[in-house]
Amino acid sequence: MPTRQIKEGVEQHLVVKPKSNLQNQMHPEAEKNLKTFPSENGRSPPCAAHENQHHQPHRNKGRRRGRGGRKSSDQESGIFMRPNSRPCTQKAADLPEFDCNKTSNLNESSEMSSFPCSSKSLSFAPRPGYGQTGTVCMVKANHFMAQLPDKDLNQYDVSILPEVTSRALNRAIMGELVKRYKESDLGTRLPAYDGRKCLFTAGELPFVWKEFRIKLVDQEDGINSPKREREYKVVIRFVAHVNLHHLGEFLAGKRADGSQEALQILDIVLRELSTKRYCPVGRSFFSPNIRKAQQLGEGLESWCGFYQSIRPTQMGLSLNIDMASAAFIEALPVIDFVAQLLGKDVLSRPLSDSHHVKIKKALRGVKVEVTHRGSVRRKYRVFGLTSQPTRELVFPIDDNANMKSVVEYFQEIYGFTIRLTHLPCLQVGNQKKANYLPMEACKIVEGQRYTKRLNEKQITALLKVTCQRPKDRENDILQTVHQNSYNQDPYAKEFGIRISEKLACVEARVLPAPWLKYHDAGKEKDCLPQVGQWNMMNKKVINGMTVSRWACINFSPSVKESVARGFCNELAQMCQESGMEFNPDPVIPIYTAKPEHVEKALRHVYHVSMNRLKGNELELLLVILPDNNGSLYGDIKRICETDLGLISQCCLTKYVFKISKQYLANVSLKINVKMGGRNTVLLDAISCRIPLVSDIPTIIFGADVTHPENGEDSSPSIAAVVASQDWPEVTKYAGLVCAQAHRQELIQDLYKTWQDPVRGTVSGGMIRDLLVSFRKATGQKPLRILFYRDGVSEGQFYQVLLYELDAIRKACASLEPNYQPPVTFIVVQKRHHTRLFANNHRDRSTTDKSGNILPGTVVDTKICHPTEFDFYLCSHAGIQGTSRPAHYHVLWDENNFTADGIQSLTNNLCYTYARCTRSVSIVPPAYYAHLAAFRARFYVEPEMQENGTKGTGVRPLPALKDNVKRVMFYC
């Protein structure tokens, strides 16, 4: 195969450490100078509905004795009763105002509350008891009981020389070793291997240290050709015994922490056989034979598979099995793949520059095998595409600079005639010494997962495959467990592990829906949702805003001015019917512009409107978009929210032509909250009957970090924090966003300090700013903090809690000495694989219309953590597919919530989501933070995404305008 030398340094790659190693990359600020902080030692004025109650100084240090949570009185716990109309009243004068310009020394405080300085001394909040509220029912969970083995486990270190980077090759080497020496040197043991450095056995091997010589034949050299044989030196060395006693005590609830090593070993054992049978991807296994592969288009197909993980639960060890689907690259000849990718015949004419780039991006990193050498199927990884067509490619064949063309080389050496000489060659191997391969001489190797971004058509096709009704998903899970036949698995037998083939039957409770309050001017002043849904008929939003000055810009060429005007009139009328005051006439006539002139058009409308208004601000901009608008939507949001300071509402062309009352009603809800209004509030909130929220001023935070998609190796991650700005309603949220280092999960800007030449050390950050914003909006300072944190995996719990709770404390202390309101820190997880199914799919009283469990279903027993404070809550009604319950894990609780208290509060908040009249699947502050972070991705300038942050640090996002960040702009 022809080769050419490539100079070093032509292209650099940023190596990114995976999230799984995050605990070993502790942020320096989380490790150093973790201080103790002042506690709240003053009494706070009572709410009118709780005149005889006083907020006690918090003493929680992260663990509670016994049940821990304070019991609620009958009135306090009756949060689902129809309340009276007594308002929560508290004068602003009762509370000292933050001195926001003062710099505070965090060491000033005389009273200090202990806070652990490392994960070793940190204990998560223990379970305070089990919830009792709601209607008891039985559900099935996709967890299968696993019997804990009674054998001793042993760990051995594996060293392979020459060093191998491929797990598959490592497994092949160890597989050959076990095949040869199991009955002799290994003492009949069947070990489990992690593919890297660790080998595990049930019982000891007959040696402490032993060296083996293993010869492997290269199977890629073909059937009849000479075989290449490679020899490896394998050294196996005893490391440690793994005690299962601690794990057993942990599962029985007698220990606060379990043996992670033992769990990892058992997980590896149960994955060993599936790893040999299927294509492993993360914790999932895929195969085109589990179910027929479905084409996704452009050379991709979906493979069905299953997720598998062993977990510690209250019922003991549990094997969590769920169905999965993923996109794989079709095992096609490269020419056929390229034809599908471009959607046209590529055999007849040279590629355009755009096609060349598209092919290069699609094939970079893909493994191919040669087809021009008969039975020899050598494999290579593609790293590029030649800039020249094959017919122009030449390379030196000796030191005398004699050249030969690629076409001649393949004809002379392999007798292979390259027909498509107008196409470029694949560059394979490595960049220092590149090999040329003609496209028509290569085929894509089977079993390669596609990790880049899917287009909309591909996403739609994949969703059709993955969307299964609950009963069908349950049956597929049971079939998978039966096919895997874990009890016949030789590795499971060797280690003494037995797996039940029955779904776990779990006791659940269906929490009642909360009463919602609407404006008294409507026919229906309050509402009790039914099965997670309600509508706006006969209702008016509780705080309707006024829109007097608005304009409309139309970017859709198919929408005529008369149609746009009719749509705007309908929307204005719906806003009025919903309880807003909406001027039916725009400031200027509807302006039509081309999408490519987006910035010019927006500035034109803004300036013309401002001139017409003579100093008054334009309050709202309506925007009509083409259905397929590419980057137009993001450009509009970026310009409006960071440059012009405009609140905008975008509407797609298809809804302009096909106007529906439901669509207009939803848009009017979004407009109202973007203008600063409220759509509805919990009746219990305005009647001061929510435990540990209504008694004293309480702020509820939501936080999330979104990361760049796979393949974007340098784009920044985006962090967003939102916080409630009203009390006792806890319905309106302000939000802040920031860019931070690529794939950094810890939110860097929660609290920060910098040096000012005049003021000295200045404090800031998102937590501090939102606390100040709450004080300005309500006239009161928060005396309790609830922090819902989205997007954190279990392996990051300790690090995120240490760093972010520390930042919250510092932000509070910077505002006022001794200001340390008690904090409850809750992680919200949606990316898990626990599914809950109705116990009887035929019983319609236990399911919603989609066949899913009822909204409000909560589980805190059996499949939950043995000792820690977590629960699963399905707060929404299913629409299609199988509902995924949210998993809430209370990591830190200084407010001493009971199980009923935090479960009911979380469920009730899910009915206050502003954008629709449905309960939502995760608590709104976490949902809003996700939306805000996703929105801020549009603020990242294109060159910032492409060039990334290599060597230059993270470029800050353009700042939100003040009038934008005060409202729910992300809705």
C-alpha positions, 0 to 999 in steps of 0.5 A: 500500500502506498505511503507518504510521510507527514510532518509532525505538528500538522494537526493537534488533538485535544485529549479530554479525560472522560467523566468517569475519571472526574473524581480523580480531577478534584477542582483545586478550589474544592480541595483547598481552603474549605472553611467552616461557615457561620450558622443562622442564629437569629429568629426569623419573623413568622408567616401569618399562617404560622404565627406561633412557629419560629425557625430554629437554628439549623444543627444538621451536619449532613446526617440526622439522628434517627428519623431526623425529619420533624413531624408536621402538624395536622394543618401543616401536613394537610397540604392537599386540603382546600385552603383558606385565603389567608395570605403569607405576610411578612414586612420587609422591614423585619429583615435586614437588607444585604449590603451588596457592595460590602466585601465580606471576609469569610473568616469574620464569623464567630459561630462556625458550622462544620462542613467536611473538607473531603469526600472521605469525611462526607456522608450523604443525608440518610433516609428520614423514613418512608413516605405515607401520603398517597394511594398505595398501589403495586408496580413492577420495576425492571430490576431483577433480584441477584443473590449475593455469592458466598464465595471469596473474591480475589483480584489480580493485576494483569500486565501484558507486554508489548503493551496493548491499547485495544480492549478487544485484543487484551480480551483475545490474549486473556481468552487464549490464556484461559483456554490453554491453562484453565485446567492446569496452571489456573487450577480450573478457575474461570476468571472474569477480566475487565479488558484492562489491568484487572482479573477476578476469580472466585477462590484463589489461583494456585499462585501469587505471581506467574508469567505466561507466554501467549501466541496469537495468530493474526486472523486478518491475514486470510484463510490460505495466506501465511499466518502472522504470529505474535507473542505476548508476555502476560504476568498475573499477580495477586493483589487483594481479597475482596470482602463481601461481608461489608457489602452484605451489611450495606445492603442490609442497611447496617452500614452507610457505605458499601464495597464499591470494589465488590460491586464492580467485580460482580458487574464485570462477572455478569458482563463477561459473557455478553461482552463476548456475544454482543457489541459492548457500548458503555454499559449497554450491549448491541447486536443486529440479531437481537432485532432486525436493524432499521435504516436511519439514512445516510449510511446509518442504521439502528441496532437494538440492545439492552442496558445492564447494571448491578445495583445495591438496593433495599431488597439486596443486589439488583440487576437493572435491565432495560432496552436500548437502541443506538445508531451504528454505521452500516457495514457497507462498501465505502462507495455505497456509504458515500452514495447514501451520505450524499444522496446522489450518484458519486461515480460520474463526476468529481466531488465538490468542496462541500461534499469532500468536507462532508465525507471527510467528517463522516469517515474520520475515525471509522474503521475499514477493511480492505477488499482488494486482497482476496481473503486478506481483510486487513483493518485500518482506521481512517483519519482523513481524505486526500485533497487530490483525486486518486489519478493525481496521487504519486509517492516515492518508491525509493531513495532516488526520488523515483515516483509511482502513481497509486493507480499503477501501484494497485494494478502491479502489486494487487492486480486491482484496477481502480476505476473511480480515479476521480475520487480521493483516497482514504488516508489511513494509519497515522498522520506521521506515516499515512497510507492511501486506500482507494474508496472502492477497495474498502468496506466499513467494518461492522459494529461501529457506533455512530457518535456524531450528531444525527440529523432531524430525519435520523432522530425521527427514525431512531425515535420510532424504533425506541418508542415502545408502549409499556407492555411491549417494553416490559415483554422485551425486557423479560425476553432479554433476561430469558435469552441471556439465561444468567443462571446458565452463564458459566461465569455467573455459575463460577462466582455463585451469582443467581439472577431472578427472571421475574420483575421486582414487584414494588409498593408505590403510592400515587400522590394527589395532584395539587389545587392550582389558583387562577385569577378571580376574574375567570369563571374557574378560579381554581383547578384540580388537574386530572391525570396530570392535565388541565386546560385554560378554558374559563380560566385567566392567568393569575398575574396577567401582564400588559403588552402595549408596545410590540412589533412583528417581523416575518422571515418566512417567504411563504407567509404573506403580510395579510396572513401574518397580520391575521395570525397576530390578531388571533394571538393578541385576542388569545392573550386577552382571553387568557387574562393579559392586556394586549394591544391589538395594533403593533408599533409599526407594520409587520416587517418582512425580511430574508433569513440571511439578513437577520441581524440587519432586519432585527436592528431595523425593526428595533430602531424604527420602533424606538423612534416611533415610541420616542423613548419608550421600550419595545416590549415584545417582538413576534417572529415568524420563522420558516419551518426549516430555519437552520441557525436563524432561531439561534441568531434571533435569540442571541441578538435579541437577548444579548445585544438589543435587550428584546423579549422575543416569541418565535412561531413556525410557519406551519402554525401560522397557516394552521391556527389552533386554539391550543397552540395559541393558548400555549404561546400566550402562556409563554408570552405572559411569563416572558413579560414577567407574569405568572400563569398559575400558582399552587393554592397551598403556596398562597395560603401558606400551607407548604411545609418548610417553604411557606413558614419563612422566605425560601428560595428554590434554585435549579442548576444544570450544565450542558456539554458539547455533543460528541465530536466537538472536542473543544467547545465550552460547556454551558452552566445555567442557574435559575432561582425563584424570585417570588415567595410564597408563590415560588413560581417566577424564576430568574436565570443566569448562564455562563460558559466554562471549560470543555466537559467541566461538570462543576459549575465554576461561577456559582461564587467567585472573587476578583480584585478591584483596584478601588474596592479590593476583593469583590465577591460575585457569582450566580448564587450571590447575584440571584440571592440579591435579586430575590431580596430586591424582588420580594423585599426579604432575604432567603432564610432557607435554600432548596437546590435542585441540581440536574445532570449529575451522575452517581460517580460525581455526587461527592465532588459536585456536593463538596464544590457547589455546597461550598460555593453556596456557603461562600456566596451567602457569607459574602453578603452578610456575616453569620448569614448561612441559611440551611441548605437542602441539595437534591440531585435530579436524574433522568438519564437512568434506566429504571422503568416502572410498569403497571402491575396489571396493564388491563386495569385502566384505573391504574394507568393513563391513556398511554398505558403508563403508570399514573402521574404522581406515582412515587417509589421510595422502597425496595429498588431505592438506595439501602440507606440514603435519601432517594426516591423515584417520582413519575410526575407526568402523564405519558404521551407515547412510549414508556414514561421514565420516572425522575430519580431524586437523590437528597445529598444534603439536608439541613432543613430536615425534610420528611420523605412526604415533605420533599416528595409532595413538594417536588410533585406539586412544583411539577404542576407549576411549569409555565409553558403548558397545562400539564405536569412535567417530568422533572421539577421546574427549576431543574427544567428551566435551568436545562432550557436556559443552558440550552438557550445559551448555546446559541450565544456561543459565537461560531468561531468560539465553537470551532476554535474552542478554548485551546490555550486561551481559556474560556471566552465569556458568553455575551452578557444578558441584558438586565431586562432579559435576565430578570424574566423567564426568557428561556421559556 
